[in-house]
Amino acid sequence: MTAAWWQRGVLYQVYPRSFRDADGDGVGDLRGIRERLDYLVELGVDALWISPFYPSPMVDFGYDVSDYVDVDPRFGTLAEFDALLAAAHARGLAVILDFVPNHSSDQHPWFVESRASRVSPKRDWYLWRDPAPGGGPPNNWISDFGGSAWTLEEATGQYYYHAFLKEQPDLNWRHPEVRSAMYAALRFWLDRGVDGFRLDVLWHLIKAEGFPDNPPNPAYRAGQGEMHRVLQTRSTDQPEVHAIAAELRRLVDGYGARVLIGEIYLPLERLVAYYGAHGEGVQLPFNFQLIDAPWSARELAARIGAYEAALPQGAWPNWVLGNHDRPRVAARLGDAQARIAAMLLLTLRGTPTMYYGDELGIGRVDVPADQVRDPLELREPGLGRGRDPVRTPMAWDATPNGGFSAATPWLPLHADWRTRNVERLSAEPGSLLALYRRLLALRRAHPALAVGDLALFSPSAPSAPSAPSAPLPREIDDDGDVLAYERRGDGERLLIALNLGDAPRALTLPAWARGARVLLSTHDAALEGAGAPTLPRLALRPNEGVILAAPLSPTPAESSRP
Ligand code: NOJ
């Protein structure tokens, strides 16, 4: 089976402000990342995706780019970037940049020129409209950060559109010069050797011609965030965006084995359209379904099944558990289920993306009101949308500031950093970090996990051939809390069984898995490689996940026949 590096590998997202501060200003930087590459190698990931480090006024912490082809001095220099890239490649790690095509900073020279006059040569590089006939914004589009998405430029009497902050004006992707300028920026980084891009808000690039109103959202409830008052059916996800994705893909394909990842928050059937009808779109439209999934076996199985079924022919799946915009997985699920989530992420079919710090189990972080930095929280306080708690510094050891920085960090660390840090958890065989390392090592060692097929067992009725069941201990019974599936490939069948509940459970094993080898349990490192469960039912402790392995052919039963 031939698979590309981005299919076989595991991606790891680094939020550069918070990974490691080497120059002692309280904010992470590129040198800090370079000095911690060996950690990523030992962890066992294959690629790092670095959130934006381009020059930026940092109103949205780098997602407001004022120069697409340089490095912000707070993060380092181009020379430091080259050193990071070379050091990563020397270790076999790929480097994926975060590209922000939909909008620039209002400080970008393009926008400065565009806003200067109605006849500026770059006027149409951005989206300028006259006020509505009765005055006011041209339509009802709402910024994702609240308030109208249109800001009036008094000097020229026109409004410009910004899907996010007013300091992030949207570029006009219908304009060929904008496309050329963006493609030149991508080439700049590809020529330096980067391995791909994560494309920020890809589904936003094209807006409906004529800028019609968005329809009201009948399901809107107060407290959700103002953006949800309308459905963004006219301001996002327009059919023409797919031709742009294909153009981007052709450009990147011209450089060989590179990857394009699309950040896209859309319902499944719209999401998978970004693969392109014939695979000409992005290789990995981010699949965020686990981020907001109700944590039950039935719901997860339904989502996994629906996603697998929706994938176009030849499309490669991917899974994400957390990122810099959404609550951390350990904050959502707690410590015990964070271990199950790790096993799920790293055993599903498709490229997993890990988020820095999730391997330590960083959970809820309470950022005091006077330390809030996220513009989203500052504009719409108290709705629980604020993203500071998921962007706090990585904890490396128990030295001051968790070894993140010699200075006071830009955001506080999680409260338990003295014990929840890389050094400490590395020394604990049963830690979440150790579990991540073992799972990542297993993925490398077992092609069935990395690139094999997947078959779901229904949560309450595993697809086991009927066989006499052994009597169950009284406290154990089958029910909907167990998510189980099979991975198969390269002469091996693996069974993954995850107890999503905090009571003991049992799973009826299919015939092929009886006598299978236990590869790993979330609960007990000593179980690794241990003898087989011989009962037809696999007992799972509360919050336990288990991986069993059996040869694909001949089955253990057959091979033991005389
Ligand atoms: C998506 C990014 O992930 C988020 O952090 C940012 O605020 C918006 N795009 C705007 O660029």
Boltz pocket constraint, residues with backbone or C-beta under 6 A from the ligand:
constraints:
  - pocket:
      binder: B
      contacts: [[A, 60], [A, 63], [A, 64], [A, 100], [A, 164], [A, 200], [A, 201], [A, 263], [A, 324], [A, 325]]
      max_distance: 6.0
